[in-house]
Amino acid sequence: MSTDVKHRASSSPLGRTSLTGGRLPKWAPAATAAGSVAAGCAIGAGAGLASHIQWGLIAALLFVSASYALAAKVEGTRQAKDRLATSLVWVCFILAVIPLVSLTVYTVQQGAGVVDGTFLSHSMNGVISSEPGGGIYHAILGTLEQVGLATLIAAPIGLLTAVYLVEYGRGRLAKAVTFFVDVMTGVPSIVAGLFVLSFWIIILGFSFSGFAGSMALAILMMPVVVRSTEEMLKLVPNELREASYALGVPKWKTIVRVVVPTAIGGITTGIMLAVARITGETAPVLLLCFTTDVINTNPFQDAQESLPLYIWHQYSLGNDQTYARAWGAALVLIAIVMGLNLVARAVARWRSPKAGH
């Protein structure tokens, strides 16, 4: 009887239209993309368009239009709309990836020739700017110390603030804290640097140092930690909290032993992403750390170099050797930030809940 039902559904016009209509082959999107690229290049060259960006936009428009037209002819209007949305997503993805890939490739091309063991293990002390040589060891050391101090300041404060907002926050105080966290999220880095400059250095009379830059970086890092940690704590099931309370465990111990360990993967990921966000900041360290060619291992005294500041300083000197050193430092900075992001993803994957556990 089921065979008869299937036969009637396939033989009826409705069954043939909705269930067994034509389908484009799997290679159709790739073929459409290749044809659109070829047609876009031909149209751009024939029209005398000098910019390859214009060629790419023409190809993208042709790809979206051709995907919809082919799907509408073969698969029907409903499936064509799905193809249209899919093709638009792919076009937007490619438009977002192209600048990133271009920037990375260009930085590697410009900086790879400079980066070697000497460049990574020496400072600029005694090196003439117009001559080859020198390195970024003092800048790497300064960046690691400044970012490390900023993390030590911002991570505990951000974590405790998020715990308060999720577990205890009620009433006007919680609303005020949430409002100020939102405001701090959009504060420009130069404003954070000016605040620390006016309060820590001008009013209190402390000297320019790496620690002053760390405080400005901590201000920028704190709202990112709060927001990411807050969202991770909200994802912890309430059943875990209720089960702990039912066993007579106090609320503070439930938070310490149950809630935070459950969300520790997401919390760590948020902190690592916040660290990656502040690693490339230039304005605060320019105002508060100054620039130096010598190695300074003490972040609490005297000027201290950092990688963003090194890149700005070398590029501003304006000759071939300083340009090369700036691109080499930029390549190292990108590698550090990429490494931090990979660590964050690895921690998130390691600490994510496993099926069957």
Residue pairs with C-beta under 8 A, 6 or more apart in sequence:
8 15
9 15
9 19
10 16
10 19
10 20
17 76
21 75
21 76
21 79
22 74
22 75
23 74
23 75
24 70
24 71
24 74
24 75
28 70
29 67
29 87
32 63
32 66
32 67
32 70
33 63
35 62
35 66
36 59
36 60
36 62
36 63
36 66
37 59
37 63
39 58
39 59
39 62
40 55
40 56
40 57
40 58
40 59
40 60
40 62
41 55
41 59
43 55
43 58
44 52
44 54
44 55
44 58
45 55
49 55
56 98
60 91
60 94
60 95
63 87
63 91
64 84
64 87
64 88
64 91
67 83
67 84
67 86
67 87
68 80
68 81
68 83
68 84
68 87
69 80
70 83
71 79
71 80
71 82
71 83
71 84
72 80
75 83
104 334
107 327
107 330
107 331
107 334
108 331
110 323
110 324
110 327
110 330
110 331
111 324
111 327
111 328
111 329
111 330
111 331
111 332
112 328
112 331
113 324
113 328
114 324
114 325
114 327
114 328
115 328
115 331
115 332
118 133
118 135
119 134
119 135
119 136
119 325
119 328
120 135
120 136
120 137
120 140
120 332
121 135
121 137
122 133
122 134
122 135
122 137
123 134
123 135
123 136
123 137
123 138
123 293
123 294
123 295
124 134
124 135
124 138
124 293
124 294
125 138
125 293
125 294
125 295
126 293
127 133
127 134
127 293
129 314
129 317
129 319
129 321
129 322
130 319
130 321
130 322
131 321
132 321
134 325
136 307
136 310
136 325
136 328
136 329
136 332
137 295
138 292
138 293
138 294
138 295
138 296
138 305
139 305
139 306
139 307
139 309
139 310
139 329
140 307
140 332
141 295
141 296
141 297
142 210
142 289
142 296
142 299
142 304
142 305
142 306
142 307
142 309
143 279
143 306
143 307
143 308
143 333
143 336
145 210
145 214
145 297
145 299
145 304
146 210
146 211
146 213
146 214
146 217
146 285
146 289
146 299
146 304
146 306
147 214
147 217
147 275
147 278
147 279
149 210
149 211
149 214
149 218
149 299
150 214
150 215
150 217
150 218
150 221
150 275
150 278
151 218
151 221
151 271
151 275
153 214
153 215
153 218
154 217
154 218
154 219
154 221
154 222
154 225
154 274
155 221
155 225
155 271
157 218
157 222
157 225
158 221
158 222
158 223
158 224
158 225
158 226
158 229
158 271
158 274
159 225
159 229
159 267
161 177
161 181
161 222
161 226
162 225
162 226
162 227
162 229
162 230
162 233
163 229
163 233
163 255
163 259
163 260
164 174
164 177
165 174
165 177
165 178
165 226
165 230
166 230
166 233
166 234
167 233
167 251
167 255
167 259
168 174
169 177
169 178
181 223
181 226
181 227
182 223
184 219
184 222
184 223
185 223
185 224
185 227
187 219
187 220
188 283
189 216
189 220
189 281
189 282
189 283
189 284
190 283
190 284
190 287
192 216
192 217
192 219
192 220
192 284
193 213
193 216
193 283
193 284
193 285
193 286
193 287
193 288
194 287
195 216
195 219
196 212
196 213
196 215
196 216
196 219
196 284
196 287
196 288
197 212
197 287
197 288
200 206
200 212
200 215
200 288
201 207
201 208
201 212
201 288
206 212
207 301
207 302
208 288
208 289
208 290
208 302
208 303
209 288
209 289
209 299
209 300
209 301
209 302
209 303
209 304
210 289
210 296
210 298
210 299
210 300
210 304
210 306
211 299
211 300
212 288
212 289
213 284
213 285
213 288
213 289
213 304
213 306
214 299
215 288
216 284
216 285
216 287
216 288
217 278
217 281
217 284
217 285
220 277
220 278
220 281
220 284
221 274
221 275
221 277
221 278
224 270
224 273
224 274
224 277
225 270
225 271
225 274
227 270
228 266
228 267
228 269
228 270
228 271
228 273
228 274
229 263
229 266
229 267
229 270
229 271
231 266
232 263
232 265
232 266
232 267
232 270
233 259
233 260
233 263
233 267
235 263
235 266
236 258
236 259
236 262
236 263
240 258
240 259
240 262
241 254
241 258
241 259
244 253
244 254
244 257
244 258
245 251
245 254
249 257
249 258
260 267
264 351
265 347
265 348
265 350
265 351
265 352
266 348
266 351
268 344
268 347
268 348
268 351
269 344
269 345
269 347
269 348
272 340
272 341
272 343
272 344
272 347
273 340
273 341
273 344
275 340
276 337
276 340
276 341
276 344
279 307
279 308
279 333
279 336
279 337
279 340
280 307
280 308
280 333
280 337
281 308
282 308
282 309
282 311
282 312
285 306
285 308
285 309
286 309
286 312
289 303
289 304
289 305
289 306
289 309
290 303
290 304
291 303
291 305
291 309
291 310
291 313
292 302
292 303
292 304
292 305
293 305
296 302
296 303
296 304
296 305
298 304
307 329
307 332
307 333
307 336
308 333
310 325
310 326
310 329
311 326
311 329
311 330
311 333
314 322
314 323
314 325
314 326
314 329
315 322
315 323
315 326
